[in-house]
Amino acid sequence: MSAICDDCGKPFDNGGEPFMLTCDECLRAEGARLAEEAANFRNPTPPPIPVRGGYYLTECGYCGWIGSSEQCLPSEEDVVCPVCCSGGCEDEPSEKDTEAHGEAVMQRILASEEQSARLARESLIVAAKLTAACEALKPFADYAERIATAHPGWDHDQFEIGLSVGACTLTFKPFRRARAVIAEPSEGGGGSAA
């Protein structure tokens, strides 16, 4: 008996099975896709916790996750990795795991310290840029303050007209300089500061 495949739309022989709606080629392709997806499956890595009580340090032989056996998924036969869901975690403590975990913790600490130092450097650069931009705009701020002091009763429109009349004596050079200072890329190559 012939039927039309629900996936590819091609006719195929379903052998008289009325509930067989997919051809063998599409079934094989779907099986291969599911097998690849299962092989590459990863849960989010759980945050590290200290090894407590009756638990021990373990490492997954498939994905390399290292952590407390307390975080492993429940199973009667294996110690199941919380990241890749394989039964690749060791089921008893070993000295090698403890050493590997200590090294992993040290690497996380060093990476965190390096990131903190980089952020501190970047914040100093941004602060210097903003200070330079403020200095570049100081002539305009001073002129605006003089107008506001000389004409305390002016409304917004009058104040704006007063600024524009005086703008003839001021140049846009400080604005351009402030903009250029802020737009300069930081030393880490991270682009512009906003």
Backbone as CSV, one residue per row, in Angstrom:
resi,resn,N_x,N_y,N_z,CA_x,CA_y,CA_z,C_x,C_y,C_z
1,MET,0.843,-1.172,0.000,0.000,0.000,0.000,0.892,1.240,0.000
2,SER,0.512,2.254,-0.732,1.300,3.460,-0.874,0.718,4.573,-0.007
3,ALA,1.603,5.382,0.531,1.184,6.518,1.361,2.114,7.692,1.047
4,ILE,1.769,8.871,1.511,2.592,10.072,1.338,3.265,10.374,2.673
5,CYS,4.589,10.538,2.647,5.366,10.824,3.862,4.983,12.200,4.402
6,ASP,4.705,12.266,5.692,4.353,13.539,6.334,5.522,14.518,6.366
7,ASP,6.759,14.002,6.371,7.928,14.868,6.476,8.396,15.406,5.133
8,CYS,8.635,14.506,4.165,9.210,14.954,2.890,8.175,15.085,1.771
9,GLY,6.979,14.512,1.942,5.919,14.629,0.943,6.041,13.654,-0.214
10,LYS,7.003,12.720,-0.148,7.188,11.737,-1.225,6.327,10.507,-0.943
11,PRO,5.892,9.847,-2.007,5.139,8.596,-1.802,6.097,7.484,-1.330
12,PHE,5.588,6.578,-0.483,6.382,5.448,-0.007,5.447,4.282,0.285
13,ASP,6.024,3.077,0.380,5.237,1.887,0.672,5.195,1.708,2.189
14,ASN,4.013,1.820,2.754,3.907,1.692,4.204,3.573,0.265,4.634
15,GLY,3.588,-0.691,3.679,3.372,-2.103,4.000,1.985,-2.376,4.556
16,GLY,1.035,-1.530,4.240,-0.327,-1.731,4.712,-0.562,-1.242,6.130
17,GLU,0.412,-0.589,6.720,0.274,-0.053,8.087,-0.360,1.332,8.011
18,PRO,-1.589,1.523,8.452,-2.252,2.821,8.318,-1.643,3.914,9.200
19,PHE,-0.929,3.527,10.272,-0.358,4.543,11.170,1.091,4.871,10.845
20,MET,1.644,4.228,9.814,3.008,4.528,9.393,2.938,5.721,8.445
21,LEU,3.332,6.909,8.937,3.151,8.152,8.191,4.457,8.765,7.698
22,THR,5.594,8.118,8.014,6.899,8.658,7.637,7.697,7.578,6.919
23,CYS,8.381,7.979,5.827,9.171,7.016,5.053,10.439,6.624,5.823
24,ASP,11.049,5.492,5.408,12.253,4.985,6.084,13.394,5.990,6.032
25,GLU,13.558,6.681,4.906,14.635,7.661,4.762,14.491,8.791,5.788
26,CYS,13.263,9.302,5.946,13.029,10.381,6.924,13.184,9.868,8.351
27,LEU,12.779,8.607,8.603,12.951,8.032,9.941,14.437,7.901,10.294
28,ARG,15.259,7.452,9.316,16.696,7.342,9.558,17.315,8.722,9.817
29,ALA,16.901,9.715,9.008,17.441,11.071,9.188,17.061,11.621,10.559
30,GLU,15.812,11.415,10.968,15.364,11.893,12.285,16.103,11.167,13.404
31,GLY,16.323,9.853,13.237,17.069,9.086,14.229,18.502,9.585,14.360
32,ALA,19.138,9.889,13.215,20.508,10.408,13.238,20.555,11.778,13.904
33,ARG,19.558,12.630,13.616,19.501,13.958,14.221,19.331,13.844,15.734
34,LEU,18.432,12.958,16.177,18.201,12.774,17.617,19.441,12.192,18.307
35,ALA,20.137,11.269,17.633,21.352,10.691,18.216,22.429,11.758,18.369
36,GLU,22.573,12.622,17.348,23.563,13.700,17.435,23.186,14.690,18.535
37,GLU,21.898,15.007,18.617,21.431,15.936,19.659,21.689,15.354,21.048
38,ALA,21.438,14.057,21.208,21.673,13.410,22.504,23.161,13.388,22.846
39,ALA,24.000,13.170,21.815,25.449,13.123,22.067,25.985,14.492,22.464
40,ASN,25.378,15.555,21.973,25.853,16.906,22.249,25.052,17.614,23.343
41,PHE,24.140,16.901,24.003,23.285,17.521,25.015,24.104,17.994,26.205
42,ARG,23.804,19.207,26.663,24.449,19.750,27.857,23.434,20.556,28.655
43,ASN,23.357,20.287,29.944,22.600,21.133,30.868,23.498,22.297,31.256
44,PRO,22.935,23.383,31.771,23.799,24.452,32.299,24.649,23.892,33.441
45,THR,25.898,24.307,33.489,26.797,23.836,34.545,26.319,24.371,35.890
46,PRO,26.105,23.490,36.857,25.654,23.976,38.166,26.763,24.764,38.851
47,PRO,26.401,25.728,39.701,27.428,26.489,40.406,28.185,25.557,41.361
48,PRO,29.481,25.794,41.530,30.246,24.918,42.416,29.783,25.046,43.860
49,ILE,29.749,23.928,44.540,29.419,23.915,45.968,30.511,23.140,46.688
50,PRO,30.703,23.399,47.970,31.719,22.631,48.698,31.285,21.171,48.853
51,VAL,32.261,20.288,48.920,31.976,18.872,49.149,31.673,18.710,50.634
52,ARG,30.482,18.187,50.940,30.044,18.094,52.340,29.724,16.651,52.726
53,GLY,29.679,16.439,53.995,29.188,15.188,54.572,29.669,13.935,53.873
54,GLY,28.727,13.086,53.459,29.051,11.801,52.841,29.304,11.892,51.351
55,TYR,29.430,13.076,50.820,29.663,13.239,49.380,31.154,13.318,49.099
56,TYR,31.523,13.226,47.838,32.933,13.239,47.450,33.088,14.007,46.144
57,LEU,34.323,14.342,45.846,34.641,15.048,44.614,34.675,14.058,43.467
58,THR,34.025,14.407,42.351,33.998,13.504,41.207,34.183,14.282,39.916
59,GLU,34.599,13.559,38.868,34.807,14.168,37.544,34.102,13.315,36.504
60,CYS,33.457,13.973,35.533,32.791,13.258,34.451,33.824,12.885,33.393
61,GLY,33.841,11.629,33.025,34.778,11.158,32.020,34.400,11.573,30.608
62,TYR,33.173,12.051,30.402,32.736,12.447,29.063,32.913,13.939,28.802
63,CYS,32.380,14.778,29.689,32.407,16.228,29.417,33.439,16.976,30.254
64,GLY,34.021,16.338,31.275,35.064,16.981,32.066,34.567,17.770,33.271
65,TRP,33.245,17.755,33.520,32.716,18.477,34.678,33.355,17.939,35.952
66,ILE,33.700,18.840,36.875,34.259,18.457,38.174,33.401,19.096,39.252
67,GLY,32.982,18.330,40.226,32.181,18.882,41.309,31.848,17.843,42.359
68,SER,30.953,18.205,43.256,30.548,17.339,44.347,29.565,16.280,43.842
69,SER,29.688,15.074,44.354,28.754,14.011,43.975,27.335,14.359,44.431
70,GLU,27.201,15.312,45.323,25.888,15.778,45.765,25.098,16.376,44.596
71,GLN,25.816,16.949,43.622,25.158,17.580,42.483,24.798,16.587,41.382
72,CYS,25.274,15.370,41.476,24.985,14.374,40.446,23.514,13.972,40.490
73,LEU,23.011,13.570,39.331,21.599,13.204,39.215,21.359,11.837,39.841
74,PRO,20.186,11.624,40.441,19.920,10.349,41.104,19.806,9.198,40.095
75,SER,20.435,8.099,40.418,20.367,6.890,39.597,20.753,5.720,40.481
76,GLU,20.123,4.568,40.249,20.428,3.391,41.060,21.718,2.717,40.609
77,GLU,22.075,2.866,39.330,23.225,2.136,38.787,24.491,2.986,38.679
78,ASP,24.369,4.232,38.186,25.540,5.062,37.901,25.496,6.365,38.688
79,VAL,26.635,7.049,38.684,26.698,8.415,39.179,26.563,9.274,37.922
80,VAL,25.407,9.932,37.752,25.069,10.613,36.506,25.485,12.082,36.572
81,CYS,26.237,12.492,35.549,26.742,13.857,35.458,25.587,14.850,35.321
82,PRO,25.598,15.957,36.092,24.514,16.937,35.999,24.590,17.801,34.737
83,VAL,25.705,17.734,33.997,25.853,18.555,32.796,25.477,17.771,31.544
84,CYS,26.126,16.616,31.307,25.881,15.878,30.065,24.957,14.678,30.254
85,CYS,24.531,14.409,31.482,23.597,13.322,31.818,24.140,11.938,31.474
86,SER,25.453,11.801,31.378,26.042,10.478,31.139,26.352,9.831,32.480
87,GLY,26.595,8.557,32.464,26.980,7.846,33.674,28.492,7.838,33.827
88,GLY,29.141,8.913,33.372,30.595,8.963,33.325,31.276,9.467,34.573
89,CYS,30.539,9.807,35.614,31.183,10.290,36.847,31.667,9.108,37.666
90,GLU,32.805,9.296,38.297,33.374,8.228,39.118,32.502,8.007,40.349
91,ASP,32.400,6.747,40.757,31.517,6.437,41.879,32.251,6.272,43.202
92,GLU,33.515,6.681,43.233,34.229,6.707,44.504,35.281,7.805,44.449
93,PRO,35.616,8.361,45.606,36.569,9.468,45.617,37.972,9.026,45.205
94,SER,38.695,9.974,44.576,40.089,9.672,44.221,40.943,10.909,44.454
95,GLU,42.219,10.680,44.674,43.154,11.775,44.913,43.292,12.643,43.661
96,LYS,43.226,12.015,42.489,43.354,12.720,41.222,42.227,13.759,41.082
97,ASP,41.004,13.390,41.463,39.867,14.320,41.373,40.062,15.512,42.288
98,THR,40.548,15.267,43.496,40.760,16.352,44.450,41.790,17.327,43.910
99,GLU,42.864,16.817,43.316,43.890,17.667,42.736,43.324,18.470,41.552
100,ALA,42.551,17.822,40.695,41.961,18.497,39.535,40.980,19.581,39.979
101,HIS,40.193,19.291,41.011,39.228,20.283,41.510,39.958,21.491,42.088
102,GLY,41.036,21.234,42.842,41.817,22.339,43.403,42.385,23.210,42.296
103,GLU,42.877,22.599,41.221,43.419,23.348,40.088,42.311,24.152,39.401
104,ALA,41.128,23.555,39.241,40.005,24.260,38.605,39.576,25.467,39.441
105,VAL,39.525,25.311,40.750,39.156,26.419,41.641,40.204,27.528,41.542
106,MET,41.484,27.155,41.516,42.549,28.148,41.412,42.437,28.922,40.096
107,GLN,42.135,28.226,39.001,41.989,28.894,37.705,40.816,29.883,37.728
108,ARG,39.717,29.509,38.381,38.564,30.424,38.499,38.936,31.662,39.307
109,ILE,39.686,31.473,40.380,40.099,32.603,41.215,41.005,33.537,40.422
110,LEU,41.983,32.976,39.699,42.903,33.799,38.906,42.155,34.545,37.802
111,ALA,41.209,33.882,37.148,40.427,34.539,36.090,39.595,35.671,36.672
112,SER,39.035,35.461,37.861,38.233,36.496,38.511,39.096,37.698,38.890
113,GLU,40.286,37.441,39.415,41.184,38.544,39.780,41.628,39.319,38.542
114,GLU,41.894,38.604,37.456,42.306,39.256,36.208,41.169,40.135,35.667
115,GLN,39.950,39.621,35.730,38.803,40.404,35.262,38.598,41.639,36.137
116,SER,38.762,41.509,37.439,38.622,42.661,38.337,39.661,43.727,38.024
117,ALA,40.894,43.315,37.782,41.951,44.272,37.452,41.659,44.966,36.128
118,ARG,41.179,44.213,35.142,40.846,44.797,33.833,39.720,45.814,33.979
119,LEU,38.684,45.472,34.748,37.567,46.401,34.956,38.011,47.658,35.691
120,ALA,38.926,47.514,36.641,39.446,48.685,37.363,40.205,49.597,36.410
121,ARG,41.034,49.005,35.528,41.763,49.810,34.535,40.794,50.531,33.602
122,GLU,39.785,49.815,33.132,38.815,50.424,32.218,38.029,51.551,32.895
123,SER,37.685,51.394,34.168,36.940,52.455,34.857,37.806,53.697,35.029
124,LEU,39.114,53.521,35.249,40.015,54.676,35.332,40.106,55.397,33.990
125,ILE,40.145,54.646,32.910,40.210,55.249,31.572,38.937,56.040,31.294
126,VAL,37.777,55.457,31.612,36.498,56.149,31.388,36.426,57.409,32.243
127,ALA,36.856,57.329,33.493,36.838,58.506,34.368,37.731,59.610,33.808
128,ALA,38.906,59.248,33.285,39.804,60.245,32.702,39.183,60.877,31.467
129,LYS,38.510,60.080,30.644,37.857,60.611,29.446,36.743,61.589,29.816
130,LEU,35.948,61.222,30.806,34.847,62.108,31.214,35.380,63.403,31.815
131,THR,36.455,63.323,32.579,37.072,64.529,33.142,37.577,65.428,32.026
132,ALA,38.239,64.847,31.022,38.740,65.626,29.885,37.588,66.254,29.108
133,ALA,36.490,65.528,28.943,35.329,66.062,28.223,34.712,67.227,29.002
134,CYS,34.626,67.096,30.319,34.093,68.192,31.151,34.972,69.430,31.040
135,GLU,36.279,69.241,31.045,37.202,70.372,30.907,37.029,71.046,29.549
136,ALA,36.806,70.235,28.503,36.645,70.792,27.160,35.372,71.636,27.062
137,LEU,34.347,71.278,27.826,33.063,71.990,27.763,32.966,73.131,28.776
138,LYS,33.977,73.313,29.588,33.946,74.328,30.636,33.698,75.740,30.099
139,PRO,34.285,76.170,28.965,33.999,77.525,28.474,32.501,77.763,28.210
140,PHE,31.819,76.775,27.685,30.383,76.924,27.431,29.611,77.008,28.746
141,ALA,29.982,76.176,29.708,29.303,76.204,31.006,29.503,77.555,31.690
142,ASP,30.719,78.079,31.602,30.997,79.389,32.207,30.165,80.485,31.546
143,TYR,30.073,80.462,30.215,29.293,81.472,29.494,27.808,81.368,29.864
144,ALA,27.279,80.141,29.953,25.877,79.943,30.324,25.631,80.456,31.744
145,GLU,26.576,80.237,32.642,26.438,80.716,34.015,26.421,82.251,34.058
146,ARG,27.274,82.900,33.245,27.307,84.366,33.204,25.965,84.926,32.713
147,ILE,25.387,84.303,31.682,24.096,84.776,31.161,23.006,84.589,32.216
148,ALA,22.990,83.441,32.864,21.967,83.169,33.875,22.086,84.130,35.052
149,THR,23.308,84.490,35.433,23.532,85.418,36.545,23.135,86.841,36.142
150,ALA,23.469,87.227,34.916,23.184,88.595,34.460,21.699,88.818,34.191
151,HIS,20.973,87.765,33.855,19.547,87.894,33.504,18.721,86.860,34.275
152,PRO,18.541,87.036,35.563,17.864,86.023,36.377,16.383,85.838,36.022
153,GLY,15.725,86.825,35.397,14.294,86.699,35.110,13.994,86.074,33.767
154,TRP,15.003,85.745,32.988,14.750,85.191,31.656,14.119,83.809,31.742
155,ASP,13.158,83.567,30.823,12.594,82.216,30.733,13.500,81.385,29.813
156,HIS,13.092,80.178,29.548,13.908,79.246,28.757,14.220,79.796,27.371
157,ASP,13.217,80.319,26.684,13.425,80.814,25.318,14.397,81.999,25.296
158,GLN,14.211,82.944,26.233,15.109,84.093,26.288,16.545,83.651,26.583
159,PHE,16.675,82.692,27.476,17.996,82.177,27.826,18.655,81.535,26.600
160,GLU,17.866,80.751,25.839,18.384,80.098,24.643,18.835,81.129,23.609
161,ILE,18.039,82.216,23.432,18.410,83.276,22.492,19.704,83.946,22.969
162,GLY,19.800,84.200,24.265,21.016,84.797,24.823,22.244,83.928,24.577
163,LEU,22.090,82.610,24.702,23.200,81.711,24.427,23.593,81.748,22.957
164,SER,22.581,81.757,22.078,22.893,81.725,20.641,23.549,83.028,20.178
165,VAL,23.157,84.163,20.781,23.793,85.440,20.421,25.258,85.399,20.816
166,GLY,25.535,84.893,21.985,26.916,84.816,22.456,27.704,83.717,21.770
167,ALA,27.013,82.769,21.104,27.708,81.664,20.452,28.606,82.153,19.332
168,CYS,28.342,83.357,18.847,29.191,83.906,17.782,30.624,84.068,18.281
169,THR,30.770,84.331,19.555,32.114,84.534,20.099,32.752,83.212,20.533
170,LEU,31.928,82.168,20.611,32.448,80.855,21.004,32.570,79.963,19.766
171,THR,33.457,78.994,19.820,33.603,78.067,18.690,33.134,76.682,19.129
172,PHE,32.963,75.815,18.160,32.559,74.453,18.468,33.757,73.541,18.727
173,LYS,34.931,74.098,18.746,36.140,73.318,18.971,36.084,72.527,20.295
174,PRO,35.639,73.149,21.420,35.565,72.367,22.665,34.582,71.190,22.568
175,PHE,33.458,71.385,21.853,32.503,70.288,21.686,33.149,69.148,20.905
176,ARG,33.830,69.504,19.833,34.485,68.477,19.000,35.574,67.757,19.798
177,ARG,36.331,68.528,20.596,37.385,67.920,21.394,36.798,66.960,22.436
178,ALA,35.697,67.387,23.093,35.052,66.524,24.095,34.534,65.248,23.441
179,ARG,33.926,65.396,22.278,33.393,64.225,21.560,34.527,63.280,21.166
180,ALA,35.636,63.827,20.687,36.772,63.003,20.279,37.377,62.273,21.479
181,VAL,37.461,62.934,22.613,38.029,62.313,23.813,37.174,61.134,24.251
182,ILE,35.860,61.322,24.242,34.965,60.244,24.681,34.987,59.088,23.689
183,ALA,35.114,59.376,22.391,35.061,58.339,21.365,36.360,57.556,21.207
184,GLU,37.454,58.002,21.819,38.727,57.280,21.694,38.580,55.876,22.257
185,PRO,39.101,54.869,21.515,39.021,53.490,22.055,39.905,53.362,23.276
186,SER,39.436,52.526,24.211,40.228,52.308,25.424,41.413,51.407,25.101
187,GLU,42.384,51.342,26.006,43.620,50.591,25.785,43.369,49.114,25.523
188,GLY,42.305,48.540,26.137,42.007,47.128,25.950,41.395,46.832,24.603
189,GLY,41.215,47.868,23.729,40.636,47.651,22.412,39.149,47.431,22.471
190,GLY,38.498,47.891,23.541,37.099,47.596,23.759,36.137,48.563,23.137
191,GLY,36.558,49.528,22.285,35.601,50.418,21.646,35.468,51.712,22.409
192,SER,34.321,52.340,22.248,34.137,53.668,22.842,33.372,53.586,24.145
193,ALA,33.583,54.574,24.962,32.848,54.673,26.229,31.631,55.514,25.995
194,ALA,30.501,55.109,26.554,29.276,55.873,26.352,28.968,56.701,27.565
